């Protein structure tokens, strides 16, 4: 690497760190991670606290994610967090690693249901996971996993994603008490529906904007209202803003 290339990379690192520090909500982080996925030829991401040995559902430890809902639901229903070779390895190392999901699921079990999950993940293009172990200033451990069908990341891209992952995990800790008992975790769709509600849109208008049915939008908004223990959508918006879940 030449001196100019090294200087350019340092500027990029500083720029990314500054941008992440300026992200105000989980929704901002989701949008940022989507852009990074496009940049590195990836599709999916999930940020989670490292599950304990007694854990049964990954969703209980997830902070932000754009995994397809049906995949995460199937993963949790099968208690895959207990079988995951990736989770086991995260407990043993702080070094980034990658997994071919077909090998990973193959290690988990020969049960036919695992074949169903593999087929579902394959259909969505979830073929590889790039795992980056992280921790926050208090020592809480977690991981940022970037996925898709890009098996071979260039060395410089892997280093950038590692740096980005560290900053994202710490920023999430700063944003909203992500490790406190009783944390509220909203899916990307729930955040989108609530954000448009905050902007004054009706369910029908939100459905047209997001390409969903009005029934589906109402379902997401009802879920958000329940999660935030609000009496109606208006109160849910207020509570979400106070918690930094939406702007």
BAFI-3210 file (N, C-alpha, C; in Angstrom, 3 decimals, decimal comma, padded with zeros to 6 digits):
// residues 247
n [1|2|3|4|5|6|7|8|9|10|11|12|13|14|15|16|17|18|19|20|21|22|23|24|25|26|27|28|29|30|31|32|33|34|35|36|37|38|39|40|41|42|43|44|45|46|47|48|49|50|51|52|53|54|55|56|57|58|59|60|61|62|63|64|65|66|67|68|69|70|71|72|73|74|75|76|77|78|79|80|81|82|83|84|85|86|87|88|89|90|91|92|93|94|95|96|97|98|99|100|101|102|103|104|105|106|107|108|109|110|111|112|113|114|115|116|117|118|119|120|121|122|123|124|125|126|127|128|129|130|131|132|133|134|135|136|137|138|139|140|141|142|143|144|145|146|147|148|149|150|151|152|153|154|155|156|157|158|159|160|161|162|163|164|165|166|167|168|169|170|171|172|173|174|175|176|177|178|179|180|181|182|183|184|185|186|187|188|189|190|191|192|193|194|195|196|197|198|199|200|201|202|203|204|205|206|207|208|209|210|211|212|213|214|215|216|217|218|219|220|221|222|223|224|225|226|227|228|229|230|231|232|233|234|235|236|237|238|239|240|241|242|243|244|245|246|247]
n.u [000,838|000,600|001,795|-000,094|-002,422|-002,710|-003,159|-005,576|-007,239|-007,205|-008,508|-011,034|-011,774|-011,917|-013,960|-016,146|-016,355|-017,035|-019,485|-021,046|-021,055|-022,756|-025,253|-028,577|-030,733|-031,992|-033,190|-031,809|-029,357|-030,027|-030,594|-028,065|-026,581|-027,779|-026,874|-024,164|-024,218|-024,949|-022,673|-020,668|-021,519|-023,371|-026,347|-027,795|-028,019|-027,365|-027,385|-026,459|-026,639|-024,407|-025,748|-026,665|-025,909|-028,312|-030,112|-032,865|-034,080|-032,966|-033,980|-034,577|-032,231|-031,472|-030,631|-030,659|-031,802|-032,155|-033,077|-035,214|-038,538|-039,797|-037,670|-036,272|-038,288|-038,621|-036,059|-036,013|-038,157|-037,125|-035,212|-032,573|-030,448|-029,291|-028,015|-026,261|-023,244|-021,892|-022,600|-021,492|-018,781|-018,410|-018,381|-015,885|-013,899|-012,409|-011,858|-012,634|-014,688|-015,893|-018,796|-019,982|-023,277|-024,548|-022,817|-022,745|-025,424|-025,537|-023,828|-025,345|-027,644|-029,263|-031,909|-034,955|-036,260|-034,260|-033,328|-035,435|-035,175|-032,690|-033,313|-035,110|-033,427|-031,604|-033,258|-033,655|-031,181|-029,304|-026,507|-023,974|-022,298|-020,649|-018,957|-018,455|-017,030|-017,766|-017,573|-018,807|-018,128|-018,446|-017,821|-019,708|-020,529|-021,002|-022,158|-021,741|-023,196|-022,772|-024,374|-025,151|-024,605|-022,000|-019,099|-016,368|-014,687|-012,695|-009,488|-009,148|-011,788|-012,872|-011,485|-012,468|-015,192|-014,965|-014,061|-016,247|-018,271|-017,520|-017,780|-020,522|-021,771|-021,036|-022,214|-024,901|-025,176|-024,881|-027,075|-029,523|-029,823|-029,403|-028,828|-030,365|-032,695|-035,866|-035,779|-036,918|-037,328|-037,666|-038,802|-037,573|-039,701|-041,694|-040,619|-040,563|-043,327|-044,225|-042,748|-043,777|-046,352|-045,863|-045,290|-047,724|-049,194|-051,828|-052,944|-053,620|-052,268|-049,634|-049,436|-049,502|-047,135|-045,148|-045,653|-047,328|-050,146|-053,067|-054,006|-051,714|-050,057|-051,558|-051,302|-048,526|-048,404|-050,088|-048,594|-046,338|-047,518|-048,300|-045,789|-044,592|-046,202|-048,301|-051,335|-052,509|-051,814|-050,796|-049,678|-047,795|-046,051|-045,016|-043,707|-041,838|-040,231|-039,147|-037,595|-035,715|-036,114|-037,303|-037,077]
n.v [-001,190|002,169|005,394|007,355|005,805|004,685|006,981|007,798|005,691|006,030|008,484|007,648|005,864|007,646|009,322|007,538|006,780|009,234|009,692|007,565|008,197|010,331|009,271|009,143|007,498|004,074|003,499|005,192|003,900|001,461|002,312|003,273|000,873|-000,546|000,877|000,296|-002,451|-002,539|-001,340|-003,251|-005,486|-007,085|-008,305|-008,621|-007,965|-008,262|-007,224|-008,180|-008,915|-011,093|-014,248|-016,054|-019,337|-020,436|-019,398|-019,228|-017,933|-016,014|-013,556|-012,326|-011,234|-009,632|-006,458|-004,591|-005,413|-006,690|-009,057|-011,304|-011,583|-014,097|-015,853|-015,299|-015,935|-018,686|-019,576|-018,970|-020,541|-023,052|-023,005|-022,372|-020,919|-022,374|-024,363|-023,220|-023,016|-020,703|-019,011|-020,490|-020,265|-017,526|-017,285|-018,110|-016,698|-013,549|-012,811|-011,909|-013,912|-016,083|-017,831|-020,375|-020,701|-023,056|-025,084|-024,452|-024,858|-027,493|-028,596|-028,370|-030,093|-033,139|-033,173|-032,984|-030,493|-028,616|-028,654|-027,406|-024,821|-024,154|-024,179|-022,032|-019,900|-020,006|-019,364|-016,695|-015,699|-015,852|-016,870|-016,752|-015,789|-013,112|-012,756|-010,509|-010,185|-008,108|-005,529|-003,387|-000,276|-001,011|-003,605|-005,436|-008,105|-008,823|-009,201|-008,349|-009,262|-009,644|-010,475|-012,465|-013,272|-012,938|-014,405|-013,976|-011,530|-008,684|-008,016|-005,365|-004,530|-006,224|-005,348|-002,736|-003,238|-004,469|-002,345|-000,609|-002,175|-002,308|000,396|000,767|-000,972|000,149|002,651|002,003|001,186|003,601|005,006|003,886|002,391|-000,352|-002,732|-003,008|-004,500|-005,429|-004,085|-002,487|-003,749|-002,977|-004,035|-003,417|-002,790|-002,113|000,197|001,804|002,048|003,315|005,659|006,922|007,274|009,119|011,201|011,955|010,379|008,241|004,816|003,700|005,399|004,909|002,240|002,416|003,827|002,057|-000,216|-002,206|-004,065|-002,480|-003,801|-005,178|-003,046|-002,011|-004,170|-004,114|-001,630|-002,085|-003,995|-002,478|-000,619|-002,317|-003,327|-001,022|-000,505|001,298|003,260|004,006|004,806|007,380|007,850|005,846|006,826|009,079|007,846|006,310|008,260|009,480|007,385|007,259|005,658|006,409|009,350]
n.w [000,000|-000,920|000,321|-000,238|-000,641|001,876|003,374|002,259|003,040|005,815|006,035|005,151|007,189|009,362|008,437|008,310|011,001|012,136|010,868|011,850|014,555|014,481|014,025|015,034|015,808|016,062|013,640|011,907|011,953|010,786|008,155|007,462|007,572|005,530|003,308|003,455|003,026|000,308|-000,747|-000,279|-001,596|-000,237|001,522|003,906|007,467|010,961|014,293|017,456|020,999|022,691|023,000|025,997|027,406|028,045|026,301|023,981|021,851|019,172|018,494|020,881|021,661|019,671|018,298|016,092|012,823|009,478|008,657|006,885|008,080|008,177|008,135|010,519|012,343|011,866|012,521|015,267|016,158|015,868|017,736|017,007|017,951|019,911|018,573|016,844|015,134|014,682|016,855|018,922|018,272|018,554|021,277|021,882|020,590|019,593|017,129|013,797|011,578|008,940|007,715|005,633|005,140|004,460|005,228|007,918|008,852|008,244|010,087|012,296|012,563|011,480|011,189|009,369|009,446|009,569|007,046|005,790|006,815|005,753|003,025|002,944|003,703|001,618|-000,551|-000,006|-000,466|001,557|001,999|003,054|006,051|007,540|010,378|013,014|015,972|018,767|021,341|023,953|025,716|028,334|028,386|027,535|025,461|021,988|018,590|015,143|012,230|008,865|005,869|002,912|-000,488|-001,081|-000,951|-000,800|000,645|000,056|001,537|002,490|002,539|004,459|006,709|006,896|007,387|009,830|011,447|011,139|012,287|014,998|015,769|015,250|017,083|019,533|019,212|019,165|021,785|023,059|022,098|023,084|025,697|025,177|026,399|028,640|030,895|029,667|027,261|024,268|021,130|017,833|014,642|011,295|009,530|011,352|012,455|010,165|009,548|011,879|011,790|009,501|010,423|012,426|010,780|009,979|008,230|007,023|007,577|005,116|003,334|004,140|003,447|000,657|000,211|001,160|-000,234|000,754|002,141|003,534|005,747|006,620|007,369|009,503|011,212|011,820|013,136|015,304|016,617|017,339|019,065|021,126|021,977|022,971|025,050|024,816|024,670|022,344|018,860|018,693|021,215|021,104|019,143|020,473|022,660|021,280|020,078|022,349|023,286|021,344|019,158|016,804|014,708]
ca.u [000,000|001,381|001,486|-001,356|-003,512|-002,873|-003,772|-006,967|-007,956|-007,350|-009,575|-012,293|-012,064|-012,335|-015,262|-017,165|-016,499|-017,764|-020,868|-021,727|-021,237|-023,848|-026,528|-029,352|-031,704|-031,782|-033,604|-030,677|-028,335|-030,520|-030,381|-026,618|-026,118|-028,260|-025,944|-022,912|-024,473|-024,871|-021,285|-019,812|-022,141|-024,062|-027,785|-028,420|-027,216|-028,010|-026,540|-027,068|-025,852|-024,041|-026,720|-026,153|-026,086|-029,709|-030,922|-033,658|-034,475|-032,022|-034,697|-034,555|-030,932|-031,253|-030,776|-031,195|-031,672|-033,053|-033,396|-036,630|-039,256|-040,091|-036,435|-036,008|-039,314|-038,285|-034,826|-036,372|-039,040|-036,283|-034,201|-031,291|-029,383|-028,645|-027,288|-025,454|-021,788|-021,430|-022,748|-020,473|-017,464|-018,373|-018,060|-014,503|-012,928|-012,685|-011,348|-013,685|-014,677|-017,016|-019,387|-020,898|-024,456|-024,915|-021,985|-023,136|-026,646|-025,230|-023,209|-026,307|-028,500|-029,745|-033,370|-035,509|-036,623|-033,099|-033,301|-036,429|-034,586|-031,633|-033,975|-035,658|-032,314|-031,055|-034,191|-033,466|-029,804|-028,531|-025,605|-022,737|-022,337|-019,350|-019,155|-017,494|-017,230|-017,607|-017,950|-018,959|-017,200|-018,641|-017,407|-020,787|-020,115|-022,025|-021,646|-022,379|-023,074|-023,149|-024,604|-025,595|-023,994|-020,621|-018,291|-014,974|-014,469|-011,302|-008,900|-009,430|-013,216|-013,079|-010,974|-013,405|-016,406|-014,646|-014,061|-017,624|-019,035|-017,152|-018,389|-021,974|-022,186|-020,888|-023,202|-026,181|-025,168|-025,067|-028,383|-030,755|-029,864|-029,693|-028,607|-031,157|-033,824|-037,100|-035,543|-037,887|-036,682|-038,622|-038,316|-037,436|-041,036|-042,397|-040,049|-041,013|-044,756|-044,382|-042,166|-044,737|-047,452|-045,402|-045,322|-049,112|-049,792|-052,804|-052,534|-053,756|-051,170|-048,394|-049,476|-049,134|-045,724|-044,274|-046,026|-047,936|-051,596|-053,461|-054,105|-050,354|-049,610|-052,250|-050,700|-047,252|-048,661|-050,629|-047,456|-045,539|-048,275|-048,213|-044,414|-044,297|-047,201|-049,030|-052,783|-052,883|-050,680|-050,232|-048,803|-046,681|-045,122|-044,349|-042,796|-040,749|-039,347|-038,421|-036,622|-034,753|-036,382|-037,562|-036,789]
ca.v [000,000|003,398|006,383|008,010|004,864|004,579|008,227|007,779|004,738|006,644|009,482|006,923|005,375|008,798|009,774|006,577|006,885|010,477|009,526|006,668|008,952|011,274|008,577|009,480|006,473|002,748|003,562|005,778|002,867|000,509|002,911|003,295|-000,485|-000,896|001,469|-000,452|-003,724|-002,297|-001,028|-004,438|-006,608|-007,911|-008,059|-008,704|-007,676|-008,389|-006,853|-008,769|-009,213|-012,499|-015,007|-016,958|-020,754|-020,793|-018,678|-020,025|-017,153|-014,972|-012,278|-011,723|-010,589|-008,781|-005,011|-004,177|-006,484|-006,651|-010,426|-011,523|-011,981|-015,522|-016,567|-015,146|-016,682|-020,104|-019,740|-018,977|-021,673|-024,247|-022,745|-022,520|-020,257|-023,414|-025,261|-022,434|-023,080|-019,316|-018,539|-021,188|-019,710|-016,175|-017,392|-018,570|-015,887|-012,140|-012,622|-012,063|-015,150|-016,222|-019,155|-020,775|-021,083|-024,442|-025,896|-024,120|-025,570|-028,917|-028,993|-028,234|-031,252|-033,827|-033,078|-032,417|-029,090|-027,789|-028,546|-026,390|-023,515|-023,931|-023,837|-020,691|-018,950|-020,024|-018,620|-015,264|-015,304|-015,791|-018,002|-016,604|-014,815|-012,590|-012,480|-009,601|-010,064|-006,721|-005,274|-001,962|000,287|-001,685|-004,996|-006,286|-008,727|-009,023|-009,470|-007,777|-010,258|-009,166|-011,668|-012,381|-014,322|-012,537|-015,276|-013,530|-010,105|-008,257|-007,765|-004,002|-004,449|-006,904|-004,460|-001,622|-003,737|-004,696|-001,039|-000,129|-002,987|-001,873|001,705|000,623|-001,614|001,139|003,711|001,463|001,215|004,997|005,509|003,570|001,388|-001,582|-003,929|-002,976|-005,423|-004,849|-003,255|-002,603|-003,932|-002,867|-004,459|-002,310|-002,442|-001,431|001,546|002,551|002,370|004,286|006,925|007,566|007,704|010,359|012,233|012,312|009,539|007,238|003,446|003,506|006,127|004,188|001,020|002,786|004,225|000,904|-001,341|-003,224|-003,929|-001,686|-004,753|-005,442|-001,828|-001,976|-005,220|-003,597|-000,541|-002,689|-004,641|-001,410|-000,077|-003,299|-003,384|000,202|-000,401|002,541|003,069|004,235|005,083|008,693|007,665|005,012|007,735|009,886|006,984|005,904|009,423|009,660|006,304|007,370|004,616|007,130|010,783]
ca.w [000,000|-000,991|001,352|-000,616|-000,409|003,330|003,831|001,807|003,885|007,127|005,915|005,054|008,535|010,170|007,938|008,725|012,453|012,411|010,420|012,788|015,805|014,277|013,856|016,231|016,182|015,486|012,241|011,184|011,837|009,789|006,830|007,241|007,305|004,190|002,341|003,505|002,360|-001,129|-001,074|-000,216|-002,283|000,740|001,546|005,225|008,650|012,265|015,426|018,637|022,177|022,683|023,799|027,006|027,100|028,264|025,310|023,058|020,683|018,790|018,445|022,210|021,832|018,499|018,494|014,792|011,837|008,320|008,267|006,576|009,282|008,175|008,450|011,944|013,067|011,728|013,283|016,684|016,429|015,939|018,766|016,325|018,701|020,713|017,679|015,923|015,207|014,740|018,234|019,725|017,985|019,120|022,707|022,033|019,864|019,303|015,771|012,785|010,805|008,006|007,634|004,581|005,897|004,170|006,121|009,288|009,172|008,149|011,342|013,384|012,765|010,275|011,249|008,124|009,611|009,289|005,593|005,437|007,121|004,758|001,760|003,104|003,691|000,260|-001,398|000,273|-000,760|002,805|001,793|003,831|007,141|007,976|011,797|013,632|017,421|019,231|022,726|024,218|026,696|029,623|028,244|027,033|024,199|020,983|017,245|013,965|011,165|007,535|005,076|001,529|-001,293|-001,375|-000,114|-000,698|000,866|-000,042|002,858|002,920|002,834|005,738|007,762|007,035|008,029|011,240|012,093|011,134|013,236|016,347|016,012|015,272|018,337|020,593|019,011|019,601|023,250|023,463|021,679|023,796|026,765|024,449|027,213|029,856|030,948|029,177|026,092|023,180|019,837|016,743|013,332|010,342|009,039|012,430|012,533|008,986|009,709|012,955|011,332|008,605|011,282|013,055|009,741|009,713|007,196|007,435|007,262|003,672|002,687|004,454|002,639|-000,714|000,216|001,417|-001,092|001,602|002,272|004,692|006,860|007,103|008,063|010,797|012,042|012,319|014,090|016,515|017,279|017,937|020,191|022,201|022,473|023,716|026,115|024,580|024,571|020,949|017,978|019,024|022,371|020,654|018,468|021,505|023,410|020,386|019,927|023,608|023,408|020,260|018,176|015,566|014,843]
c.u [000,876|000,962|000,156|-002,551|-003,797|-003,560|-005,248|-007,807|-008,182|-008,458|-010,943|-012,730|-012,592|-013,711|-016,379|-017,418|-017,311|-019,229|-021,656|-022,011|-022,416|-025,200|-027,335|-030,286|-031,314|-032,152|-032,499|-029,594|-028,745|-030,286|-028,905|-026,122|-026,604|-027,320|-024,637|-023,073|-024,344|-023,427|-020,421|-020,457|-022,828|-025,544|-028,344|-027,444|-028,045|-026,976|-027,202|-026,086|-025,557|-024,999|-026,028|-026,445|-027,544|-030,637|-031,667|-033,991|-033,456|-032,694|-034,686|-033,265|-030,608|-031,495|-031,326|-030,927|-032,562|-033,284|-034,873|-037,344|-039,505|-038,856|-036,158|-037,021|-039,025|-037,052|-035,141|-037,229|-038,246|-035,194|-032,786|-030,135|-028,630|-027,775|-026,229|-023,949|-021,210|-021,498|-021,700|-019,102|-017,320|-018,015|-016,588|-013,464|-013,366|-012,211|-012,484|-013,554|-015,897|-017,501|-020,206|-022,120|-024,866|-024,097|-022,426|-024,394|-026,434|-024,597|-024,243|-027,113|-028,862|-031,270|-033,894|-035,870|-035,461|-032,919|-034,289|-035,869|-033,507|-032,240|-034,518|-034,551|-031,691|-031,934|-034,016|-032,036|-028,941|-027,554|-024,339|-022,947|-020,925|-019,538|-018,044|-017,810|-016,941|-017,913|-018,055|-018,007|-017,306|-018,259|-018,502|-020,424|-021,294|-021,385|-022,427|-022,127|-023,614|-023,296|-025,075|-025,018|-022,577|-019,687|-016,903|-014,900|-012,984|-010,787|-009,260|-010,916|-013,525|-012,624|-011,915|-014,680|-016,167|-014,682|-015,482|-018,455|-018,769|-017,842|-019,917|-022,456|-022,107|-021,901|-024,587|-026,284|-025,439|-026,499|-029,496|-030,764|-030,166|-029,552|-029,407|-032,308|-035,075|-036,903|-036,629|-037,121|-037,750|-037,998|-038,247|-038,801|-041,829|-041,919|-040,536|-042,468|-044,964|-043,842|-043,128|-045,983|-047,109|-045,429|-046,739|-049,811|-050,792|-052,280|-052,592|-052,606|-049,832|-048,303|-049,045|-047,657|-044,802|-044,589|-046,592|-049,452|-051,893|-053,552|-052,727|-049,809|-050,251|-051,669|-049,388|-047,476|-049,265|-049,519|-046,606|-046,232|-048,205|-046,811|-044,075|-045,273|-047,935|-050,519|-053,285|-051,632|-049,996|-049,262|-047,591|-045,621|-044,325|-043,329|-041,598|-039,745|-038,515|-037,334|-035,553|-034,941|-036,721|-037,231|-038,093]
c.v [001,244|004,351|007,075|007,113|004,727|005,817|008,264|006,851|005,316|007,696|008,795|006,413|006,504|009,296|008,856|006,664|008,124|010,350|008,659|007,392|009,911|010,621|008,686|008,379|005,128|002,747|004,168|004,731|001,819|001,044|002,945|001,900|-000,983|-000,354|000,693|-001,834|-003,581|-002,075|-002,286|-005,673|-007,583|-007,524|-007,902|-008,353|-007,954|-008,035|-007,413|-008,863|-010,703|-013,295|-015,898|-018,403|-021,182|-020,194|-019,643|-019,280|-016,053|-013,604|-011,568|-010,955|-009,635|-007,313|-004,372|-005,298|-006,195|-008,059|-010,520|-012,091|-013,482|-016,346|-016,499|-015,930|-018,187|-020,434|-019,854|-020,194|-022,969|-024,129|-022,929|-021,890|-021,272|-024,343|-024,540|-022,571|-021,675|-018,754|-019,196|-020,572|-018,307|-016,201|-017,706|-017,656|-014,432|-011,784|-012,797|-013,376|-015,179|-017,663|-019,272|-021,339|-022,535|-025,391|-025,714|-024,884|-027,077|-029,442|-029,086|-029,512|-031,883|-033,833|-032,433|-030,945|-028,158|-027,619|-027,503|-024,989|-023,169|-023,512|-022,407|-019,642|-018,863|-019,212|-017,112|-014,798|-015,158|-016,965|-017,942|-015,566|-014,417|-012,063|-011,576|-009,496|-008,636|-006,655|-003,778|-001,527|-000,387|-003,157|-005,945|-006,804|-008,918|-009,337|-008,673|-008,775|-009,665|-010,389|-011,398|-013,533|-013,957|-013,309|-014,707|-012,013|-009,787|-007,894|-006,369|-003,808|-005,099|-006,020|-003,280|-002,068|-004,032|-003,377|-000,500|-000,864|-002,561|-000,558|001,607|000,046|-000,624|002,267|003,248|001,454|002,625|005,476|005,147|002,472|000,016|-002,831|-003,930|-003,975|-004,705|-003,938|-003,502|-002,684|-003,924|-003,381|-003,247|-001,853|-001,685|000,006|002,399|002,982|003,431|005,656|007,666|008,015|009,023|011,515|012,593|011,479|008,556|005,844|003,184|004,183|005,415|002,915|001,305|003,145|003,009|-000,307|-002,508|-003,090|-003,098|-002,577|-005,012|-004,245|-001,748|-003,018|-004,718|-002,524|-001,062|-003,365|-003,606|-000,861|-001,015|-003,316|-002,181|000,438|000,936|002,250|003,288|004,599|006,403|008,571|006,811|005,870|008,536|009,054|006,582|007,036|009,613|008,603|006,359|006,302|005,196|008,597|011,558]
c.w [000,000|000,118|001,051|-000,342|001,082|003,888|003,469|002,685|005,274|007,125|005,884|006,422|009,409|009,758|008,403|010,222|012,820|012,005|011,401|014,108|015,702|014,075|015,144|016,704|015,589|014,002|011,383|010,953|010,808|008,381|006,475|006,855|005,951|003,119|002,296|002,867|000,850|-001,557|-001,168|-000,837|-001,348|000,795|002,953|006,343|009,890|013,328|016,671|019,794|022,168|023,572|024,831|026,634|027,233|027,210|024,389|021,775|020,405|018,816|019,790|022,458|020,683|018,823|017,219|013,795|010,646|007,789|007,899|007,797|009,332|008,523|009,951|012,778|013,026|012,560|014,777|017,032|016,588|017,001|018,201|017,085|019,561|019,877|016,843|016,170|015,308|016,152|019,125|019,520|018,553|020,604|022,944|021,402|019,764|017,900|014,767|012,016|009,901|008,015|006,364|005,305|005,642|005,032|007,560|009,700|009,120|009,415|012,457|013,622|011,429|010,239|009,967|008,232|009,306|007,780|005,114|005,680|006,109|003,422|001,808|003,022|002,298|-000,690|-001,216|-000,030|000,474|002,828|002,634|004,918|007,527|009,403|012,335|015,131|017,873|020,724|022,926|025,321|028,057|029,568|027,813|025,651|023,252|019,647|016,224|012,840|009,873|006,639|003,669|000,748|-001,734|-000,440|000,139|-000,567|000,708|001,344|003,364|003,256|004,182|006,898|007,987|007,742|009,508|012,015|012,215|012,191|014,671|016,687|016,095|016,603|019,494|020,452|019,446|021,126|023,758|023,192|022,648|024,805|026,191|025,301|028,511|029,774|030,460|027,978|025,046|021,867|018,756|015,460|012,407|009,832|010,102|012,572|011,364|009,142|010,779|012,547|010,407|009,371|011,955|012,068|009,328|008,654|007,792|007,081|005,757|002,931|002,922|003,608|001,201|-000,811|000,298|000,539|-000,308|001,551|003,512|005,933|007,472|007,869|009,440|011,758|012,645|013,385|015,395|017,321|018,014|019,181|021,395|022,826|023,358|024,872|026,043|024,424|023,147|020,145|018,317|020,196|021,986|019,959|019,486|022,262|022,560|020,193|021,190|023,776|022,310|019,188|016,813|015,808|014,760]
res [x|x|x|x|x|x|x|x|x|x|x|x|x|x|x|x|x|x|x|x|x|x|x|x|x|x|x|x|x|x|x|x|x|x|x|x|x|x|x|x|x|x|x|x|x|x|x|x|x|x|x|x|x|x|x|x|x|x|x|x|x|x|x|x|x|x|x|x|x|x|x|x|x|x|x|x|x|x|x|x|x|x|x|x|x|x|x|x|x|x|x|x|x|x|x|x|x|x|x|x|x|x|x|x|x|x|x|x|x|x|x|x|x|x|x|x|x|x|x|x|x|x|x|x|x|x|x|x|x|x|x|x|x|x|x|x|x|x|x|x|x|x|x|x|x|x|x|x|x|x|x|x|x|x|x|x|x|x|x|x|x|x|x|x|x|x|x|x|x|x|x|x|x|x|x|x|x|x|x|x|x|x|x|x|x|x|x|x|x|x|x|x|x|x|x|x|x|x|x|x|x|x|x|x|x|x|x|x|x|x|x|x|x|x|x|x|x|x|x|x|x|x|x|x|x|x|x|x|x|x|x|x|x|x|x|x|x|x|x|x|x|x|x|x|x|x|x]
***
